[in-house]
Amino acid sequence: MQKGCRENTDPFVRHPPPWSALRSSNYGFSLMQVHNATHLHFQQVAAAKEEVDDDFWLIKNSHGPMGREEKKKLKRHGTHIPHDYCHHESHCKNYHPNGHL
């Protein structure tokens, strides 16, 4: 007999992207602190152990709009998400009668 609730979880993709260093099916939660316009601190906490599994900072070193070279690098190495991207209809402006989220 197994404790907990593991049913109906999303399966892992067979070939994860190169930035995926570790995949875990453990339950947990994330803590994200936005310190200012340039610094964001992120922690992934394992619920059962109450321990931090991952901890990192995102730091923006340059400011202003992206230049041509930055856009090329993003297309080649990053994940571009369009401004009008909608991952579920309930989060889209067209879904809401008044146009607000």
BELHUQUI-V371345 format. One record per backbone hydrogen bond with DSSP energy under -0.5 kcal/mol. NH is the residue of the N-H (numbers start at 0). CO is the residue of the C=O. E is the energy in kcal/mol with one decimal. If there is no record, write none. Layout:
NH_CO_E + NH_CO_E
This chain:
8_5_-0.8 + 15_13_-0.6 + 19_16_-1.9 + 20_18_-1.2 + 28_44_-2.1 + 30_42_-2.8 + 32_40_-3.0 + 33_31_-0.5 + 34_32_-0.8 + 34_38_-2.0 + 35_38_-1.3 + 39_57_-2.4 + 40_32_-3.0 + 41_55_-3.0 + 42_30_-2.6 + 43_53_-2.4 + 44_28_-3.3 + 44_42_-0.5 + 45_50_-2.9 + 46_26_-2.1 + 47_26_-0.6 + 49_45_-1.9 + 50_45_-0.8 + 52_43_-3.1 + 52_50_-0.5 + 53_43_-1.5 + 55_41_-2.6 + 57_39_-3.0 + 58_56_-0.5 + 59_37_-2.5 + 60_58_-0.7 + 70_66_-2.0 + 71_67_-1.9 + 72_68_-2.4 + 73_69_-2.3 + 74_70_-2.2 + 75_71_-2.2 + 76_72_-3.1 + 77_72_-0.6 + 77_73_-1.9 + 79_77_-0.6 + 81_79_-0.5 + 84_81_-1.7 + 90_87_-2.4 + 91_88_-1.5 + 94_91_-0.8 + 95_91_-0.8 + 95_92_-0.8 + 98_95_-1.1
